[in-house]
Amino acid sequence: MPKSRGKPKSIEAHMESSNIEEPEESVGTPIPQEEEPMREEAVPEADAGVETVESENWWSGSPEQVPDWDQPATEPSPTEVIPRKELGMADVYFCGHTSLFPLSRALRAIANERLTGLLRSFWEQEPIELLARDGEVVLVTTRDPVLYCAEVPDALTDVDVVVVERAREQQRENGTPFFMTLARQESIALDAATELMRQFGQKLFSQLWTAPHAWIMFEKNADLLSNVADVPGDPNVRDWVLETLRLVEDPVQPASFDPTSIPAYTKDGFERVQRLKLTADEAQFASQFNGARSVQQIAKNLRLDLKSAQQVLFRFLALEIVECWPGSTAAKPERQTFFQRLRRSRQRDR
């Protein structure tokens, strides 16, 4: 479990056990959101061992949209994003290794700054590319059609196999999702292609959460948006990200999971978790964070097995909503109130 410096915060979170709905934002009074400052060393040189991928011509611009944001777009501070622009290189807005510049922080920067361009993730397999327009996630793709979609989904059973294979080959050449190619050829409806691109794009992106060595780079370039003006973007990036985290089945190795560790909210974690559309299990789990209960005790309180508790905790850690602190070698029982002790005493007398 990741460990942080300092002492854990003692925050008693009172949350509903059902889904937490996103609060309405009044017009003209955006909710301020503080981001943790990013270390400068988290942003290496843009040419540090990573080849620059040439932009394709299949992106095109789209009409200007005004989404609903957590905070207004502002000029990035030097500690949040460090733009780099060198001769012969693309307009790299930020870059860094995910061990120092987490994926969730990069996606929050895209949403909060309403960025348009391409987030490239380099790892041990073919790079994964996320296209953003005005801070919205449009699609996620890769040049490896097998990594993108290993088996042809049932929704394409009525499409000629040769047509599908040609579309997959085109994705191998230029990165165009083969669902989009089939829609352009009128082999499937655009709405169906958009839903399939969202489904398989999230599944593809979810693999990056557990990638041990990943390097990300965002290129600001509106020209990368050709041919996708009719593809709607997902305006709620934070819930889109949470959905990708739910697809991670084995978040960490069991050996690195410490059930005695104590999760506590980060500086702005409690505020951000209330803007997420949580499931009932996630909301109940989040209500247990008080800076004193261990993961083992939380699982016991909610009658969860440790694997399920590990999966839910991983999502909050990846979103930087909580951080884990080392606990004792054995889980200590929580202190009981006077009424709890009195109730237990009466039960023993019976």
Protein Blocks (a to p, Z undefined) as FASTA:
>chain_A
ZZdedjdddddddddfbdcddddddehiacddddddddfklmccfkgopacddddfkbcc
ddddddddfbdcddddfklpccdddehiacdfbgcdfklmcfklmmmmmmmnopacdddd
ddfbdcdddddeehiafbdcdfblklmombacfklmmpcfklmmmmmmmmmmnopafklm
mmmnomacfklmmmmmmmmmmmmmmmmmmmmbdcddddddfklmgoilmpccdfblmlmm
mmmmmmpmblbafklpcfkbccdddfklmmmmmmpccdfklmmmmmmpgolacfklmmmm
nopafklmmmmmmmmmmnomaccddddfbdcdddddfklmmmmmmmmmZZ
